[in-house]
Amino acid sequence: MSDAAENANEGMYATVAQADVSLSSDTHVHNIVAAYRKAHPKPEDITPYTFAAYDAALVLMDAISRAVDGNGDKIPSRAQVVDAIAKTSGLRGVTGTYSFDSNGDATAPPMTVYQVRNGRWVAVRSVAVQPMK
C-alpha cells in the first residue's frame, strides 16, 4: 500500500493478504495481541506481519507435534511434517482459522481491505477468501 505514496486518493481501496487483528471482535485474539504488546511495547516491535508470522509458527508447531505423535514420538521426516501441514484443519490462530488442501495451500486465506480516509490507509474489513467454484 505504501507504493501508492502521494498517488493514494481519498476513497482508494487496496488489499493485503493477511487479516488485520485490529478489526477482530474475538476476545482470544485481543488477549494474545495485548499480551504481545505488553511484552513488546515499542512501536517498532509490531510490524504488519507480526501476527501472520505468529500464526505461521503456530501452524508449524501444530504440524510438527502431530508428525511426532504419528511417528511414535520420534523425530519425523520433512515429508511427514509437510504431510501434517497439509492435513491441518480448523487451526485457530490470531489472524484466522487455518485449513490446507493436499497441495499445502490455505483453503480460505485471510485478506484485509483498506481504504484511504483523511489521507491515511484505514483497515475496513478482514475476510477469509473462498476459492472460486
N, CA, C and O atoms as a GROMACS GRO file, in nm:
protein
  532
    1MET      N    1   0.082  -0.118   0.000
    1MET     CA    2   0.000   0.000   0.000
    1MET      C    3   0.087   0.125   0.000
    1MET      O    4   0.046   0.229  -0.052
    2SER      N    5   0.204   0.115   0.058
    2SER     CA    6   0.292   0.232   0.059
    2SER      C    7   0.340   0.268  -0.080
    2SER      O    8   0.386   0.380  -0.103
    3ASP      N    9   0.330   0.175  -0.175
    3ASP     CA   10   0.372   0.203  -0.312
    3ASP      C   11   0.288   0.314  -0.376
    3ASP      O   12   0.336   0.383  -0.466
    4ALA      N   13   0.167   0.333  -0.330
    4ALA     CA   14   0.083   0.438  -0.386
    4ALA      C   15   0.133   0.577  -0.348
    4ALA      O   16   0.112   0.673  -0.422
    5ALA      N   17   0.200   0.587  -0.233
    5ALA     CA   18   0.258   0.712  -0.184
    5ALA      C   19   0.161   0.829  -0.201
    5ALA      O   20   0.045   0.820  -0.159
    6GLU      N   21   0.207   0.936  -0.262
    6GLU     CA   22   0.123   1.055  -0.278
    6GLU      C   23   0.012   1.035  -0.380
    6GLU      O   24  -0.076   1.121  -0.393
    7ASN      N   25   0.013   0.924  -0.453
    7ASN     CA   26  -0.093   0.895  -0.550
    7ASN      C   27  -0.215   0.831  -0.486
    7ASN      O   28  -0.315   0.808  -0.554
    8ALA      N   29  -0.210   0.803  -0.358
    8ALA     CA   30  -0.324   0.744  -0.288
    8ALA      C   31  -0.434   0.849  -0.275
    8ALA      O   32  -0.418   0.949  -0.205
    9ASN      N   33  -0.544   0.826  -0.344
    9ASN     CA   34  -0.656   0.919  -0.345
    9ASN      C   35  -0.757   0.883  -0.238
    9ASN      O   36  -0.770   0.766  -0.201
   10GLU      N   37  -0.826   0.982  -0.189
   10GLU     CA   38  -0.932   0.960  -0.092
   10GLU      C   39  -1.031   0.858  -0.147
   10GLU      O   40  -1.080   0.873  -0.259
   11GLY      N   41  -1.060   0.757  -0.069
   11GLY     CA   42  -1.154   0.653  -0.111
   11GLY      C   43  -1.091   0.536  -0.183
   11GLY      O   44  -1.158   0.436  -0.206
   12MET      N   45  -0.962   0.546  -0.220
   12MET     CA   46  -0.893   0.436  -0.290
   12MET      C   47  -0.890   0.312  -0.200
   12MET      O   48  -0.875   0.322  -0.079
   13TYR      N   49  -0.904   0.195  -0.261
   13TYR     CA   50  -0.901   0.069  -0.188
   13TYR      C   51  -0.775  -0.010  -0.223
   13TYR      O   52  -0.719   0.004  -0.332
   14ALA      N   53  -0.731  -0.092  -0.130
   14ALA     CA   54  -0.620  -0.185  -0.153
   14ALA      C   55  -0.644  -0.307  -0.064
   14ALA      O   56  -0.716  -0.300   0.035
   15THR      N   57  -0.582  -0.417  -0.100
   15THR     CA   58  -0.592  -0.537  -0.019
   15THR      C   59  -0.454  -0.585   0.022
   15THR      O   60  -0.355  -0.561  -0.048
   16VAL      N   61  -0.449  -0.653   0.135
   16VAL     CA   62  -0.327  -0.714   0.186
   16VAL      C   63  -0.363  -0.857   0.222
   16VAL      O   64  -0.468  -0.882   0.282
   17ALA      N   65  -0.278  -0.950   0.186
   17ALA     CA   66  -0.306  -1.092   0.208
   17ALA      C   67  -0.276  -1.134   0.351
   17ALA      O   68  -0.190  -1.218   0.377
   18GLN      N   69  -0.348  -1.074   0.443
   18GLN     CA   70  -0.345  -1.112   0.584
   18GLN      C   71  -0.459  -1.041   0.655
   18GLN      O   72  -0.510  -0.940   0.607
   19ALA      N   73  -0.498  -1.094   0.768
   19ALA     CA   74  -0.603  -1.030   0.846
   19ALA      C   75  -0.542  -0.921   0.933
   19ALA      O   76  -0.432  -0.938   0.986
   20ASP      N   77  -0.613  -0.812   0.949
   20ASP     CA   78  -0.570  -0.705   1.039
   20ASP      C   79  -0.634  -0.733   1.175
   20ASP      O   80  -0.756  -0.728   1.189
   21VAL      N   81  -0.551  -0.764   1.274
   21VAL     CA   82  -0.602  -0.806   1.404
   21VAL      C   83  -0.679  -0.695   1.474
   21VAL      O   84  -0.758  -0.723   1.565
   22SER      N   85  -0.658  -0.571   1.435
   22SER     CA   86  -0.730  -0.461   1.499
   22SER      C   87  -0.880  -0.466   1.468
   22SER      O   88  -0.959  -0.403   1.538
   23LEU      N   89  -0.920  -0.539   1.366
   23LEU     CA   90  -1.061  -0.549   1.329
   23LEU      C   91  -1.133  -0.664   1.398
   23LEU      O   92  -1.255  -0.674   1.389
   24SER      N   93  -1.060  -0.749   1.467
   24SER     CA   94  -1.120  -0.867   1.528
   24SER      C   95  -1.206  -0.831   1.648
   24SER      O   96  -1.172  -0.741   1.726
   25SER      N   97  -1.317  -0.901   1.662
   25SER     CA   98  -1.403  -0.886   1.780
   25SER      C   99  -1.385  -1.006   1.874
   25SER      O  100  -1.458  -1.020   1.972
   26ASP      N  101  -1.289  -1.092   1.843
   26ASP     CA  102  -1.264  -1.214   1.918
   26ASP      C  103  -1.179  -1.186   2.043
   26ASP      O  104  -1.067  -1.135   2.030
   27THR      N  105  -1.230  -1.217   2.161
   27THR     CA  106  -1.159  -1.195   2.287
   27THR      C  107  -1.026  -1.270   2.289
   27THR      O  108  -0.927  -1.218   2.341
   28HIS      N  109  -1.023  -1.390   2.235
   28HIS     CA  110  -0.899  -1.470   2.228
   28HIS      C  111  -0.791  -1.392   2.152
   28HIS      O  112  -0.676  -1.387   2.197
   29VAL      N  113  -0.826  -1.333   2.041
   29VAL     CA  114  -0.731  -1.254   1.961
   29VAL      C  115  -0.686  -1.133   2.041
   29VAL      O  116  -0.566  -1.104   2.046
   30HIS      N  117  -0.779  -1.061   2.101
   30HIS     CA  118  -0.744  -0.942   2.179
   30HIS      C  119  -0.649  -0.976   2.293
   30HIS      O  120  -0.556  -0.899   2.320
   31ASN      N  121  -0.670  -1.089   2.360
   31ASN     CA  122  -0.584  -1.128   2.470
   31ASN      C  123  -0.442  -1.157   2.422
   31ASN      O  124  -0.345  -1.115   2.487
   32ILE      N  125  -0.427  -1.227   2.311
   32ILE     CA  126  -0.294  -1.257   2.257
   32ILE      C  127  -0.224  -1.128   2.213
   32ILE      O  128  -0.106  -1.108   2.243
   33VAL      N  129  -0.296  -1.042   2.144
   33VAL     CA  130  -0.237  -0.915   2.097
   33VAL      C  131  -0.197  -0.829   2.217
   33VAL      O  132  -0.089  -0.769   2.216
   34ALA      N  133  -0.281  -0.821   2.319
   34ALA     CA  134  -0.250  -0.741   2.438
   34ALA      C  135  -0.127  -0.796   2.510
   34ALA      O  136  -0.041  -0.719   2.554
   35ALA      N  137  -0.118  -0.927   2.522
   35ALA     CA  138  -0.001  -0.988   2.587
   35ALA      C  139   0.126  -0.960   2.508
   35ALA      O  140   0.231  -0.933   2.566
   36TYR      N  141   0.116  -0.967   2.376
   36TYR     CA  142   0.232  -0.938   2.291
   36TYR      C  143   0.273  -0.792   2.308
   36TYR      O  144   0.392  -0.762   2.324
   37ARG      N  145   0.176  -0.702   2.304
   37ARG     CA  146   0.206  -0.559   2.316
   37ARG      C  147   0.268  -0.527   2.453
   37ARG      O  148   0.354  -0.440   2.464
   38LYS      N  149   0.224  -0.597   2.557
   38LYS     CA  150   0.280  -0.576   2.691
   38LYS      C  151   0.426  -0.623   2.695
   38LYS      O  152   0.511  -0.555   2.753
   39ALA      N  153   0.453  -0.737   2.634
   39ALA     CA  154   0.590  -0.790   2.632
   39ALA      C  155   0.681  -0.713   2.538
   39ALA      O  156   0.802  -0.708   2.557
   40HIS      N  157   0.623  -0.652   2.435
   40HIS     CA  158   0.699  -0.580   2.332
   40HIS      C  159   0.634  -0.443   2.310
   40HIS      O  160   0.562  -0.424   2.212
   41PRO      N  161   0.657  -0.348   2.401
   41PRO     CA  162   0.584  -0.221   2.398
   41PRO      C  163   0.628  -0.118   2.295
   41PRO      O  164   0.555  -0.023   2.269
   42LYS      N  165   0.745  -0.135   2.236
   42LYS     CA  166   0.792  -0.034   2.139
   42LYS      C  167   0.714  -0.047   2.008
   42LYS      O  168   0.685  -0.158   1.964
   43PRO      N  169   0.678   0.065   1.946
   43PRO     CA  170   0.602   0.060   1.819
   43PRO      C  171   0.671  -0.025   1.712
   43PRO      O  172   0.604  -0.092   1.634
   44GLU      N  173   0.804  -0.022   1.708
   44GLU     CA  174   0.876  -0.099   1.606
   44GLU      C  175   0.874  -0.249   1.634
   44GLU      O  176   0.919  -0.328   1.551
   45ASP      N  177   0.824  -0.289   1.751
   45ASP     CA  178   0.814  -0.432   1.784
   45ASP      C  179   0.701  -0.501   1.709
   45ASP      O  180   0.698  -0.624   1.699
   46ILE      N  181   0.609  -0.423   1.656
   46ILE     CA  182   0.496  -0.480   1.582
   46ILE      C  183   0.502  -0.430   1.439
   46ILE      O  184   0.489  -0.311   1.412
   47THR      N  185   0.522  -0.524   1.348
   47THR     CA  186   0.525  -0.492   1.205
   47THR      C  187   0.394  -0.538   1.142
   47THR      O  188   0.315  -0.605   1.208
   48PRO      N  189   0.371  -0.505   1.016
   48PRO     CA  190   0.247  -0.551   0.952
   48PRO      C  191   0.231  -0.703   0.949
   48PRO      O  192   0.120  -0.754   0.936
   49TYR      N  193   0.342  -0.776   0.961
   49TYR     CA  194   0.333  -0.922   0.951
   49TYR      C  195   0.362  -0.994   1.083
   49TYR      O  196   0.381  -1.116   1.084
   50THR      N  197   0.366  -0.921   1.195
   50THR     CA  198   0.395  -0.983   1.324
   50THR      C  199   0.300  -1.098   1.355
   50THR      O  200   0.344  -1.207   1.388
   51PHE      N  201   0.171  -1.074   1.343
   51PHE     CA  202   0.075  -1.176   1.384
   51PHE      C  203   0.054  -1.283   1.277
   51PHE      O  204   0.012  -1.394   1.308
   52ALA      N  205   0.082  -1.250   1.152
   52ALA     CA  206   0.083  -1.352   1.047
   52ALA      C  207   0.200  -1.449   1.073
   52ALA      O  208   0.185  -1.570   1.055
   53ALA      N  209   0.314  -1.395   1.116
   53ALA     CA  210   0.429  -1.480   1.149
   53ALA      C  211   0.398  -1.566   1.271
   53ALA      O  212   0.437  -1.683   1.278
   54TYR      N  213   0.326  -1.509   1.367
   54TYR     CA  214   0.283  -1.585   1.485
   54TYR      C  215   0.200  -1.706   1.440
   54TYR      O  216   0.221  -1.818   1.486
   55ASP      N  217   0.105  -1.681   1.351
   55ASP     CA  218   0.020  -1.790   1.303
   55ASP      C  219   0.098  -1.892   1.221
   55ASP      O  220   0.071  -2.012   1.230
   56ALA      N  221   0.194  -1.847   1.141
   56ALA     CA  222   0.276  -1.940   1.064
   56ALA      C  223   0.353  -2.032   1.158
   56ALA      O  224   0.363  -2.153   1.134
   57ALA      N  225   0.408  -1.975   1.265
   57ALA     CA  226   0.479  -2.057   1.364
   57ALA      C  227   0.382  -2.153   1.432
   57ALA      O  228   0.418  -2.268   1.459
   58LEU      N  229   0.261  -2.107   1.461
   58LEU     CA  230   0.159  -2.192   1.523
   58LEU      C  231   0.126  -2.312   1.433
   58LEU      O  232   0.114  -2.424   1.480
   59VAL      N  233   0.110  -2.286   1.303
   59VAL     CA  234   0.081  -2.394   1.208
   59VAL      C  235   0.195  -2.496   1.209
   59VAL      O  236   0.171  -2.617   1.212
   60LEU      N  237   0.319  -2.447   1.206
   60LEU     CA  238   0.433  -2.538   1.206
   60LEU      C  239   0.443  -2.618   1.336
   60LEU      O  240   0.465  -2.739   1.332
   61MET      N  241   0.427  -2.552   1.449
   61MET     CA  242   0.436  -2.623   1.578
   61MET      C  243   0.327  -2.730   1.589
   61MET      O  244   0.352  -2.841   1.636
   62ASP      N  245   0.207  -2.696   1.545
   62ASP     CA  246   0.097  -2.792   1.549
   62ASP      C  247   0.126  -2.912   1.458
   62ASP      O  248   0.106  -3.026   1.498
   63ALA      N  249   0.174  -2.885   1.338
   63ALA     CA  250   0.203  -2.992   1.243
   63ALA      C  251   0.320  -3.078   1.290
   63ALA      O  252   0.315  -3.201   1.279
   64ILE      N  253   0.424  -3.016   1.343
   64ILE     CA  254   0.538  -3.093   1.394
   64ILE      C  255   0.494  -3.182   1.509
   64ILE      O  256   0.534  -3.298   1.518
   65SER      N  257   0.413  -3.128   1.598
   65SER     CA  258   0.364  -3.206   1.711
   65SER      C  259   0.284  -3.328   1.663
   65SER      O  260   0.303  -3.439   1.713
   66ARG      N  261   0.196  -3.306   1.566
   66ARG     CA  262   0.118  -3.419   1.512
   66ARG      C  263   0.206  -3.518   1.438
   66ARG      O  264   0.182  -3.639   1.442
   67ALA      N  265   0.309  -3.469   1.369
   67ALA     CA  266   0.401  -3.558   1.297
   67ALA      C  267   0.484  -3.641   1.395
   67ALA      O  268   0.508  -3.759   1.371
   68VAL      N  269   0.526  -3.581   1.505
   68VAL     CA  270   0.599  -3.656   1.609
   68VAL      C  271   0.508  -3.764   1.667
   68VAL      O  272   0.550  -3.879   1.682
   69ASP      N  273   0.385  -3.727   1.700
   69ASP     CA  274   0.289  -3.824   1.755
   69ASP      C  275   0.267  -3.939   1.657
   69ASP      O  276   0.262  -4.055   1.696
   70GLY      N  277   0.254  -3.904   1.529
   70GLY     CA  278   0.230  -4.006   1.426
   70GLY      C  279   0.351  -4.091   1.394
   70GLY      O  280   0.340  -4.192   1.325
   71ASN      N  281   0.466  -4.051   1.443
   71ASN     CA  282   0.590  -4.124   1.418
   71ASN      C  283   0.641  -4.189   1.546
   71ASN      O  284   0.761  -4.209   1.564
   72GLY      N  285   0.547  -4.223   1.636
   72GLY     CA  286   0.584  -4.294   1.758
   72GLY      C  287   0.672  -4.212   1.850
   72GLY      O  288   0.764  -4.267   1.912
   73ASP      N  289   0.646  -4.084   1.861
   73ASP     CA  290   0.723  -3.992   1.947
   73ASP      C  291   0.870  -3.980   1.906
   73ASP      O  292   0.956  -3.949   1.989
   74LYS      N  293   0.897  -4.005   1.780
   74LYS     CA  294   1.032  -3.989   1.727
   74LYS      C  295   1.035  -3.870   1.632
   74LYS      O  296   0.931  -3.827   1.582
   75ILE      N  297   1.154  -3.817   1.607
   75ILE     CA  298   1.168  -3.704   1.515
   75ILE      C  299   1.114  -3.745   1.378
   75ILE      O  300   1.158  -3.845   1.321
   76PRO      N  301   1.020  -3.667   1.326
   76PRO     CA  302   0.962  -3.702   1.195
   76PRO      C  303   1.051  -3.655   1.080
   76PRO      O  304   1.138  -3.570   1.098
   77SER      N  305   1.026  -3.711   0.965
   77SER     CA  306   1.097  -3.665   0.844
   77SER      C  307   1.031  -3.536   0.796
   77SER      O  308   0.922  -3.500   0.840
   78ARG      N  309   1.099  -3.468   0.707
   78ARG     CA  310   1.044  -3.347   0.648
   78ARG      C  311   0.912  -3.379   0.578
   78ARG      O  312   0.815  -3.304   0.589
   79ALA      N  313   0.909  -3.490   0.506
   79ALA     CA  314   0.788  -3.530   0.434
   79ALA      C  315   0.671  -3.552   0.531
   79ALA      O  316   0.557  -3.519   0.499
   80GLN      N  317   0.700  -3.608   0.647
   80GLN     CA  318   0.593  -3.631   0.746
   80GLN      C  319   0.539  -3.497   0.799
   80GLN      O  320   0.419  -3.483   0.823
   81VAL      N  321   0.627  -3.400   0.816
   81VAL     CA  322   0.582  -3.269   0.864
   81VAL      C  323   0.501  -3.199   0.754
   81VAL      O  324   0.396  -3.140   0.783
   82VAL      N  325   0.547  -3.206   0.631
   82VAL     CA  326   0.473  -3.145   0.519
   82VAL      C  327   0.335  -3.209   0.507
   82VAL      O  328   0.236  -3.140   0.485
   83ASP      N  329   0.329  -3.340   0.522
   83ASP     CA  330   0.200  -3.410   0.517
   83ASP      C  331   0.109  -3.364   0.631
   83ASP      O  332  -0.011  -3.345   0.611
   84ALA      N  333   0.167  -3.344   0.750
   84ALA     CA  334   0.088  -3.298   0.864
   84ALA      C  335   0.035  -3.157   0.839
   84ALA      O  336  -0.077  -3.125   0.877
   85ILE      N  337   0.117  -3.072   0.777
   85ILE     CA  338   0.069  -2.936   0.744
   85ILE      C  339  -0.050  -2.943   0.650
   85ILE      O  340  -0.150  -2.874   0.669
   86ALA      N  341  -0.039  -3.027   0.548
   86ALA     CA  342  -0.148  -3.041   0.450
   86ALA      C  343  -0.275  -3.093   0.516
   86ALA      O  344  -0.385  -3.068   0.466
   87LYS      N  345  -0.261  -3.165   0.627
   87LYS     CA  346  -0.379  -3.219   0.697
   87LYS      C  347  -0.431  -3.125   0.806
   87LYS      O  348  -0.526  -3.159   0.877
   88THR      N  349  -0.371  -3.008   0.818
   88THR     CA  350  -0.418  -2.910   0.916
   88THR      C  351  -0.559  -2.867   0.879
   88THR      O  352  -0.588  -2.834   0.764
   89SER      N  353  -0.646  -2.869   0.978
   89SER     CA  354  -0.785  -2.832   0.953
   89SER      C  355  -0.843  -2.762   1.075
   89SER      O  356  -0.843  -2.817   1.185
   90GLY      N  357  -0.891  -2.641   1.055
   90GLY     CA  358  -0.959  -2.570   1.162
   90GLY      C  359  -0.868  -2.520   1.273
   90GLY      O  360  -0.914  -2.503   1.386
   91LEU      N  361  -0.741  -2.495   1.244
   91LEU     CA  362  -0.648  -2.447   1.346
   91LEU      C  363  -0.673  -2.298   1.368
   91LEU      O  364  -0.658  -2.217   1.277
   92ARG      N  365  -0.711  -2.263   1.488
   92ARG     CA  366  -0.746  -2.125   1.522
   92ARG      C  367  -0.620  -2.045   1.557
   92ARG      O  368  -0.548  -2.077   1.652
   93GLY      N  369  -0.594  -1.943   1.479
   93GLY     CA  370  -0.481  -1.855   1.504
   93GLY      C  371  -0.529  -1.716   1.538
   93GLY      O  372  -0.647  -1.694   1.566
   94VAL      N  373  -0.437  -1.621   1.537
   94VAL     CA  374  -0.471  -1.483   1.566
   94VAL      C  375  -0.531  -1.414   1.444
   94VAL      O  376  -0.621  -1.331   1.458
   95THR      N  377  -0.483  -1.449   1.327
   95THR     CA  378  -0.529  -1.382   1.205
   95THR      C  379  -0.637  -1.460   1.130
   95THR      O  380  -0.684  -1.416   1.026
   96GLY      N  381  -0.675  -1.575   1.183
   96GLY     CA  382  -0.779  -1.653   1.116
   96GLY      C  383  -0.775  -1.798   1.159
   96GLY      O  384  -0.697  -1.838   1.245
   97THR      N  385  -0.862  -1.877   1.098
   97THR     CA  386  -0.866  -2.021   1.122
   97THR      C  387  -0.812  -2.088   0.997
   97THR      O  388  -0.858  -2.059   0.886
   98TYR      N  389  -0.715  -2.176   1.015
   98TYR     CA  390  -0.640  -2.230   0.902
   98TYR      C  391  -0.669  -2.377   0.874
   98TYR      O  392  -0.671  -2.461   0.964
   99SER      N  393  -0.691  -2.404   0.746
   99SER     CA  394  -0.702  -2.538   0.691
   99SER      C  395  -0.627  -2.536   0.560
   99SER      O  396  -0.619  -2.432   0.494
  100PHE      N  397  -0.571  -2.650   0.522
  100PHE     CA  398  -0.492  -2.657   0.399
  100PHE      C  399  -0.540  -2.771   0.312
  100PHE      O  400  -0.593  -2.871   0.361
  101ASP      N  401  -0.520  -2.755   0.181
  101ASP     CA  402  -0.555  -2.864   0.089
  101ASP      C  403  -0.436  -2.957   0.072
  101ASP      O  404  -0.331  -2.937   0.133
  102SER      N  405  -0.452  -3.058  -0.011
  102SER     CA  406  -0.347  -3.159  -0.029
  102SER      C  407  -0.218  -3.102  -0.089
  102SER      O  408  -0.113  -3.165  -0.080
  103ASN      N  409  -0.227  -2.984  -0.149
  103ASN     CA  410  -0.108  -2.917  -0.203
  103ASN      C  411  -0.041  -2.826  -0.100
  103ASN      O  412   0.063  -2.766  -0.127
  104GLY      N  413  -0.102  -2.815   0.018
  104GLY     CA  414  -0.046  -2.729   0.122
  104GLY      C  415  -0.091  -2.585   0.111
  104GLY      O  416  -0.037  -2.498   0.180
  105ASP      N  417  -0.189  -2.558   0.024
  105ASP     CA  418  -0.240  -2.421   0.009
  105ASP      C  419  -0.353  -2.397   0.108
  105ASP      O  420  -0.437  -2.485   0.131
  106ALA      N  421  -0.356  -2.277   0.167
  106ALA     CA  422  -0.464  -2.242   0.259
  106ALA      C  423  -0.596  -2.245   0.184
  106ALA      O  424  -0.606  -2.194   0.073
  107THR      N  425  -0.698  -2.304   0.246
  107THR     CA  426  -0.827  -2.317   0.178
  107THR      C  427  -0.911  -2.190   0.186
  107THR      O  428  -0.998  -2.168   0.102
  108ALA      N  429  -0.888  -2.107   0.286
  108ALA     CA  430  -0.961  -1.980   0.298
  108ALA      C  431  -0.867  -1.877   0.362
  108ALA      O  432  -0.888  -1.836   0.476
  109PRO      N  433  -0.765  -1.836   0.287
  109PRO     CA  434  -0.666  -1.743   0.345
  109PRO      C  435  -0.728  -1.609   0.379
  109PRO      O  436  -0.820  -1.562   0.311
  110PRO      N  437  -0.678  -1.545   0.487
  110PRO     CA  438  -0.731  -1.415   0.527
  110PRO      C  439  -0.680  -1.303   0.437
  110PRO      O  440  -0.569  -1.309   0.385
  111MET      N  441  -0.762  -1.201   0.422
  111MET     CA  442  -0.725  -1.082   0.345
  111MET      C  443  -0.793  -0.963   0.411
  111MET      O  444  -0.905  -0.975   0.462
  112THR      N  445  -0.726  -0.849   0.410
  112THR     CA  446  -0.786  -0.728   0.464
  112THR      C  447  -0.800  -0.624   0.354
  112THR      O  448  -0.710  -0.604   0.273
  113VAL      N  449  -0.914  -0.557   0.355
  113VAL     CA  450  -0.941  -0.447   0.262
  113VAL      C  451  -0.914  -0.317   0.338
  113VAL      O  452  -0.963  -0.296   0.449
  114TYR      N  453  -0.834  -0.230   0.275
  114TYR     CA  454  -0.802  -0.099   0.331
  114TYR      C  455  -0.857   0.009   0.239
  114TYR      O  456  -0.872  -0.013   0.118
  115GLN      N  457  -0.887   0.126   0.296
  115GLN     CA  458  -0.933   0.240   0.218
  115GLN      C  459  -0.861   0.366   0.267
  115GLN      O  460  -0.832   0.380   0.386
  116VAL      N  461  -0.833   0.456   0.174
  116VAL     CA  462  -0.775   0.585   0.213
  116VAL      C  463  -0.887   0.672   0.267
  116VAL      O  464  -0.985   0.700   0.198
  117ARG      N  465  -0.871   0.715   0.392
  117ARG     CA  466  -0.967   0.805   0.457
  117ARG      C  467  -0.888   0.916   0.526
  117ARG      O  468  -0.798   0.888   0.606
  118ASN      N  469  -0.920   1.038   0.495
  118ASN     CA  470  -0.848   1.153   0.551
  118ASN      C  471  -0.698   1.141   0.531
  118ASN      O  472  -0.619   1.175   0.619
  119GLY      N  473  -0.659   1.090   0.413
  119GLY     CA  474  -0.518   1.081   0.378
  119GLY      C  475  -0.442   0.966   0.440
  119GLY      O  476  -0.320   0.960   0.426
  120ARG      N  477  -0.511   0.874   0.509
  120ARG     CA  478  -0.445   0.760   0.573
  120ARG      C  479  -0.514   0.630   0.531
  120ARG      O  480  -0.634   0.627   0.507
  121TRP      N  481  -0.436   0.523   0.523
  121TRP     CA  482  -0.493   0.391   0.496
  121TRP      C  483  -0.558   0.342   0.624
  121TRP      O  484  -0.496   0.341   0.730
  122VAL      N  485  -0.684   0.300   0.614
  122VAL     CA  486  -0.761   0.252   0.728
  122VAL      C  487  -0.813   0.112   0.695
  122VAL      O  488  -0.869   0.090   0.588
  123ALA      N  489  -0.795   0.019   0.788
  123ALA     CA  490  -0.848  -0.116   0.770
  123ALA      C  491  -1.000  -0.109   0.774
  123ALA      O  492  -1.058  -0.056   0.868
  124VAL      N  493  -1.064  -0.164   0.670
  124VAL     CA  494  -1.210  -0.160   0.658
  124VAL      C  495  -1.271  -0.293   0.701
  124VAL      O  496  -1.368  -0.297   0.776
  125ARG      N  497  -1.213  -0.402   0.651
  125ARG     CA  498  -1.272  -0.533   0.677
  125ARG      C  499  -1.171  -0.642   0.645
  125ARG      O  500  -1.098  -0.634   0.546
  126SER      N  501  -1.168  -0.744   0.731
  126SER     CA  502  -1.088  -0.864   0.702
  126SER      C  503  -1.185  -0.976   0.664
  126SER      O  504  -1.292  -0.989   0.722
  127VAL      N  505  -1.145  -1.054   0.565
  127VAL     CA  506  -1.230  -1.162   0.516
  127VAL      C  507  -1.145  -1.287   0.493
  127VAL      O  508  -1.024  -1.279   0.472
  128ALA      N  509  -1.210  -1.401   0.498
  128ALA     CA  510  -1.146  -1.527   0.458
  128ALA      C  511  -1.184  -1.547   0.312
  128ALA      O  512  -1.301  -1.559   0.278
  129VAL      N  513  -1.084  -1.552   0.228
  129VAL     CA  514  -1.107  -1.563   0.083
  129VAL      C  515  -1.144  -1.707   0.049
  129VAL      O  516  -1.070  -1.800   0.080
  130GLN      N  517  -1.257  -1.723  -0.012
  130GLN     CA  518  -1.304  -1.856  -0.051
  130GLN      C  519  -1.266  -1.885  -0.196
  130GLN      O  520  -1.272  -1.795  -0.280
  131PRO      N  521  -1.227  -2.009  -0.226
  131PRO     CA  522  -1.191  -2.041  -0.366
  131PRO      C  523  -1.311  -2.031  -0.458
  131PRO      O  524  -1.425  -2.055  -0.416
  132MET      N  525  -1.286  -1.996  -0.583
  132MET     CA  526  -1.393  -1.992  -0.682
  132MET      C  527  -1.432  -2.134  -0.718
  132MET      O  528  -1.348  -2.223  -0.724
  133LYS      N  529  -1.560  -2.154  -0.742
  133LYS     CA  530  -1.607  -2.288  -0.778
  133LYS      C  531  -1.651  -2.290  -0.920
  133LYS      O  532  -1.695  -2.393  -0.971
   0.00000   0.00000   0.00000
